[in-house]
Amino acid sequence: MKFDLIIFDCDGVLVDSEPISNRVFADLINTLGAGVSYEESKNLFGGRSDNDCRIIVEDRIGRKIPDNLFDRFDELSFPAYEKELKPVKNIHDIIARLDKQNICVASNAPKKKIHKVLSLVDLDMKFGDHIYCSDDVKRPKPYPDLFLFAAESMKCDPDRCAVIEDSTHGARAGVAAGMTVFGYSERTDSEKLKAEGCITFDNMEQLIDLLGL
């Protein structure tokens, strides 16, 4: 099947940011008494929107978090991205080979962060204005709204869209949107992605063949 639109998640699919983000966020919320490890942070917050993370942290610590928590997270994480961030292995080659395809980004991350991390790995110009985030819809992933919004914005039918995801929340959203979901499992349990209805792969070099291009 040839697809009319290929929708990429950002963190963990285009940029290898999850280890940095989870480490910084765990350290930050532990100052509030959350008591989470790096692995627990990954499982709790990976692929979630800021608002979902807020709810989880507040439930864990039993009180409201400071209003500036996510501003503080940006202040701590952005310098770490500048020092440590790398693109997902082989992603530049994959994007170059998709130069004649419609592509976009649809991520639960705030648009400010998406632009920041993509610019650091020289991928921002590859997507132009075709970057969609949780602020664009009322319900972020795992609901299908963001992917459906991206497809509508790109004037493509959902059943002609492919989604590239690495989180179970994103996979669930893509399947619910009626799209074909390819689950990148380098850092995610492939069985969990399969359980959400993904076609899994663990090396970006496999993606071109999976897309039928």
C-alpha positions in Angstrom: 0.0 0.0 0.0 1.3 3.5 -0.9 0.4 6.2 1.6 -0.7 9.7 0.9 0.7 11.1 4.1 3.4 9.9 6.6 3.0 11.3 10.1 6.0 11.2 12.4 5.9 11.5 16.2 8.9 13.6 17.4 10.5 12.4 20.6 11.9 8.9 20.2 11.2 8.8 16.5 12.9 11.8 15.0 15.1 12.8 17.9 16.6 10.6 20.7 15.3 12.9 23.4 13.5 10.6 25.7 16.5 9.6 27.9 17.3 13.3 28.4 13.7 14.4 29.0 13.0 11.6 31.4 16.1 12.2 33.4 15.5 15.9 33.7 11.8 15.6 34.5 12.4 12.9 37.1 15.1 15.0 38.9 12.7 18.0 38.8 9.6 16.4 40.2 11.7 14.5 42.8 12.4 17.9 44.3 8.6 18.0 44.9 8.7 14.6 46.6 7.6 12.4 43.7 10.2 9.8 44.3 10.5 8.4 40.8 13.3 6.6 39.1 14.4 7.2 35.5 12.7 3.9 34.4 9.5 4.8 36.2 9.6 8.3 34.7 9.8 6.8 31.2 6.9 4.5 31.8 4.7 7.1 33.5 5.4 10.1 31.2 6.7 8.8 27.9 4.5 10.1 25.0 2.1 12.0 27.2 1.1 15.7 27.0 2.1 18.3 29.6 -1.4 18.3 31.0 -1.4 14.5 31.4 2.0 14.7 33.1 0.7 17.4 35.4 -2.2 15.2 36.5 0.0 12.2 37.2 2.5 14.2 39.2 -0.2 15.9 41.3 -1.8 12.6 42.0 1.5 11.2 43.1 2.5 14.0 45.4 -1.0 14.8 46.6 -1.0 18.5 45.8 -0.9 21.0 43.0 2.4 21.5 41.3 3.9 24.9 40.9 2.5 26.9 38.0 5.9 27.3 36.5 6.9 23.7 36.6 7.0 23.2 32.9 8.7 26.5 32.3 11.4 25.3 34.8 11.5 22.0 32.9 12.3 23.9 29.6 15.0 25.9 31.4 16.7 22.7 32.5 16.0 20.5 29.5 16.9 22.8 26.7 20.5 23.3 27.7 20.7 19.5 28.1 19.3 19.0 24.6 21.9 21.5 23.2 24.7 19.4 24.8 23.5 15.8 24.3 20.7 15.6 21.8 21.2 13.4 18.7 18.8 12.5 15.9 17.4 9.0 15.9 19.9 6.8 14.0 19.4 6.8 10.2 16.5 9.2 10.4 18.2 11.8 8.2 18.6 9.2 5.4 15.0 8.2 5.8 13.6 11.7 5.6 15.9 12.4 2.5 14.4 9.3 0.8 10.9 10.6 1.5 11.5 13.9 -0.3 8.7 13.3 -2.8 6.2 12.2 0.0 3.8 14.3 2.1 5.2 14.2 5.6 4.4 16.0 8.9 5.0 15.8 12.6 2.2 15.2 15.2 3.5 15.2 18.7 2.1 15.6 22.2 5.0 17.9 23.0 4.5 21.7 23.0 5.3 23.3 19.7 8.1 25.3 21.2 9.9 22.1 22.2 9.3 20.4 18.9 10.9 23.3 17.0 13.8 23.4 19.4 14.7 19.8 19.2 14.2 19.5 15.4 16.4 22.6 14.8 19.2 21.1 17.0 19.4 18.1 14.7 18.8 19.9 11.4 15.4 18.5 10.8 13.1 21.5 11.3 13.3 22.7 7.6 12.3 19.2 6.4 8.8 19.7 7.9 8.3 23.4 7.4 4.9 24.5 8.8 3.6 20.9 8.9 4.1 20.5 12.6 1.1 19.7 14.8 1.0 19.5 18.6 -1.4 18.8 21.5 -2.2 22.5 21.6 -4.0 22.1 18.3 -6.7 19.8 19.7 -8.8 19.4 22.8 -7.7 15.8 23.4 -4.1 14.8 22.9 -2.9 11.2 22.3 -4.0 8.6 23.2 -7.1 10.0 21.6 -7.1 10.1 17.8 -7.8 13.9 17.6 -4.3 15.0 16.9 -3.7 12.6 14.1 -7.0 13.3 12.5 -6.3 17.1 12.7 -2.9 16.5 11.0 -4.6 14.5 8.2 -7.3 17.1 7.7 -4.7 19.9 7.7 -2.7 18.0 5.0 -6.0 17.2 3.1 -5.5 13.4 3.4 -7.9 10.6 4.3 -7.0 8.9 7.5 -7.0 5.5 6.0 -4.4 6.6 3.5 -2.1 7.8 6.3 0.9 6.0 8.0 1.9 6.9 11.5 5.4 6.4 12.9 5.3 6.1 16.7 7.3 4.8 19.6 4.9 5.0 22.5 1.8 3.0 23.3 -0.2 6.2 23.8 0.7 7.3 20.3 0.1 3.9 18.8 -3.3 3.7 20.3 -4.1 7.2 19.0 -3.1 6.2 15.4 -5.0 3.0 15.4 -8.1 4.8 16.8 -7.7 7.3 13.9 -8.0 4.5 11.4 -4.4 4.8 10.3 -1.7 2.3 9.7 0.8 2.5 12.6 4.4 1.5 12.5 5.9 1.1 16.0 9.5 1.9 16.4 10.7 -0.4 19.1 14.4 0.5 19.7 13.6 1.9 23.1 10.0 0.5 23.5 8.8 -3.0 24.2 7.8 -4.3 20.8 5.1 -6.6 22.3 3.4 -3.6 23.9 3.4 -1.8 20.6 2.0 -4.9 18.8 -0.7 -5.2 21.5 -1.8 -1.7 20.4 -2.1 -2.8 16.8 1.3 -1.7 15.4 3.5 -3.2 12.8 6.8 -3.1 14.7 10.4 -2.5 13.6 13.6 -1.7 15.5 15.8 -0.1 12.8 14.9 3.0 10.9 16.5 1.5 7.8 13.5 -0.9 7.7 11.0 1.9 7.3 11.2 2.5 3.6 10.4 -1.1 2.8 7.6 -1.2 5.4 6.0 1.9 3.7 6.1 0.1 0.4 8.3 2.8 -1.2 
